[in-house]
Amino acid sequence: MLRRYLRPEFINRIDEIIVFHALDRKQIRDIVGLQLERVKRIAHGQGLTVEFDNSLIDHLADVGYRPEFGARERRRQIRSLIETRLASAVLRGDIEEGDSLRFVYDDDRSEIRWEKEAKVPRVYLRVVGYSAIITPLSIFLTRQPEVIMTESTHNPNGQPASTDTVYGMPAYADRAAAVNEVHARPHLMIQAPREMLQFAFMTGGNLTKDKLAMNELSDRLRVAEPDQSTAFHGLTWEDGGLHCEKHSEYSTYLWCAELDPETGEPCGENPFKHGFIPPGPVVSGVRLTFLPWNSDTEKEVDRFDTSSLCYSLVESGNAAILTDFRQDDDGLTHILILARDLKPARAGALAQRLLEIETYRTLALLSLPLTRSMTKELRSMESQLAMMTDEMSTNSESRRDNHLLLSELTSLAAKLEACVAANLYRFGASRAYYEIVEERLAALLEEGVSGYFTWWDFLQRRIAPAMRTCLSVKERQAKLSDELTRNISLLRSWVDVELERQNRDLLASMNNRVKLQLRLQQTVEGLSVAAISYYVVSLSGYFLKGIPFIYDVVTPVMSVLVPVVMLSIWWRVRRIRHAHEDSSALEKS
């Protein structure tokens, strides 16, 4: 049949042809027995004794038997019918440590049930850390316990330590959160061979996107949804684990799985395929391979680009870390760890440190494209400021109006401040990320390998200039802002001087007007004294002429009366004017 569809050149390269036959009922029954033995081991690790009756094994082997689907359907049935129910019973308290259970299939009721037997001696064992993702049962103690981030703690009484009191005294309200912060992000517990995939998604702090992604994964993998109220949570299933950590502007998703010894590929289903809904665009992707250090795995060095290969020894020479910081066909940065005699805790801490270096390196350099786009705009602003400054230094007659220049400078300053405000967070975040990269690199304590870069030397040579470029743009912004502020202050001073000059001229004009009004008033006063005196003297003359006895002496009397009347009227007018001036002074005071 192969010769009908394949060319002879291809068939000639095939060493052996193996024909796989469908599984029969006996083989399915044996596989069910093996799967149930695995459940027994898991339960035993939690202090439970579990036995499975033959009736249950026969039922699981016969129900829904379809040879074309093989044994995978049996695995799903065991997970849903036994593991999930058993885990739920443990959480409810229906089953306690030390219980002995026997699972049977009741033909009369067509259901699976268990029977409790006498308790075995109780041994206390408590695993904390992922209470929200208990189901399925394998979360308690899987065949891959190193994948689960847990912290084993207990007190002498076998009960959780109280957070409400300390030594019988009331505890501070926020004490528990502060104390438990050091355990909020435990390291992975890993052993070679293993592969990790970590993606950093730019979410902008939108928790809804993370929730949708985790809900899709829990439904596809058929595990319970995690408690997403915490910044660090995850999912664990038979073939691996996924851990999610939320940050202020991004979220990281880490998948850890064993490697198949024959194919070298991760075992189990890849959670980032088959319809995975990313919570945002990918900002960083890392593939980390953790292998035992031997002559065969040393050949993995040839997979990297020698021109940028970073190769150094860490953990006192017990591990080697390699990467070329280049993107593979999937757009991922490949990191390789070769380890000998490295404990799972130290291996997990080393892997997490390398993942953080690559993630924070990418985040730190996000400001570099921004600085390149801002350089042109800053250059334009600097040219405009230089032209305005030159115009300000020219003769006042040849330059534009100061108010117009002040308006243009103020508009330019507002534009610059808007640009600074828009990029303030990005520059600050990049600086913080770069400091974290430096801290993680220093914590590696690398030992150089002859002929290769160390991680510190390579990244410092590449990242430091980029960060200095970002810093220089930030400093240019600050200097340009200072120069604009000084020019605006100078021009504003000129405008103020001009306004004071105008006010001075206005006051001088008003003073001249007051003097003219005073002179006019004095002239009017003289004319009024003369007119009033004329009328008074005339009336007095008419009065005296009416007297018979003094008619003949009227003329001499009038000649004497004229100066007296004029002086009297002048004095009276002067008194009236002074009275008005005194009243005006009192009102002003």
Number of C-alpha atoms within 10 A of each C-alpha: 5 8 9 7 7 10 10 11 8 9 13 8 8 8 6 7 7 5 5 6 9 12 15 12 15 12 14 22 20 14 18 23 19 12 15 20 15 15 22 16 16 22 22 16 15 18 20 22 21 22 17 18 12 13 15 20 20 18 19 22 22 15 10 11 16 14 13 9 11 15 19 10 15 21 14 13 15 17 22 15 14 20 21 19 16 20 20 17 13 15 14 10 10 10 17 16 22 19 18 20 19 14 19 19 20 14 11 6 8 9 12 15 15 18 11 13 13 9 14 13 10 12 13 13 13 16 16 13 16 20 14 14 21 21 26 22 24 22 23 23 18 22 14 20 15 18 26 27 22 19 14 9 13 15 8 7 8 12 11 12 13 11 15 13 11 11 7 8 8 10 14 11 10 9 11 13 11 9 11 10 9 9 11 14 15 17 22 22 20 27 22 19 19 22 24 21 22 24 23 27 21 21 23 14 14 16 15 10 15 25 17 13 15 24 16 17 22 19 11 13 15 15 21 19 20 22 15 17 9 11 15 19 25 23 25 29 23 17 17 24 20 23 19 22 18 21 15 11 12 21 25 22 22 21 22 26 24 23 20 13 10 6 8 12 13 20 17 14 14 16 20 16 8 10 10 14 16 19 22 17 12 16 17 21 24 24 21 24 22 24 21 19 17 11 8 8 13 13 9 13 14 9 11 19 13 14 9 14 22 25 24 23 21 19 16 11 12 13 20 21 22 24 23 21 20 15 12 12 7 8 13 18 22 21 24 23 27 22 24 14 10 17 12 17 16 16 23 21 16 22 24 16 19 21 24 19 22 19 22 22 21 19 22 25 20 16 23 20 11 15 21 13 10 17 14 11 14 18 12 12 18 18 12 14 20 13 10 17 17 10 15 19 9 10 9 11 7 9 14 12 11 16 13 10 19 20 12 16 21 16 12 18 21 14 12 20 15 12 15 16 10 11 16 12 12 18 24 12 16 22 19 14 21 21 15 17 25 16 13 19 21 12 12 19 14 20 16 17 13 9 10 16 20 23 26 20 12 16 18 16 11 11 17 12 11 18 20 12 16 22 17 13 20 18 12 16 21 15 12 18 18 13 17 22 15 12 19 19 13 14 19 16 12 16 16 12 12 13 12 12 12 12 12 12 12 12 12 12 12 12 12 12 12 12 12 12 12 12 12 12 12 12 12 12 16 14 12 15 20 16 13 16 22 15 11 16 20 14 12 18 17 11 11 19 16 11 11 8 9 12 12 12 11 17 14 9 14 17 11 11 16 17 13 14 20 19 13 14 18 19 13 12 16 12 12 11 12 11 11 10 11 10 10 11 9 8 7 6 5
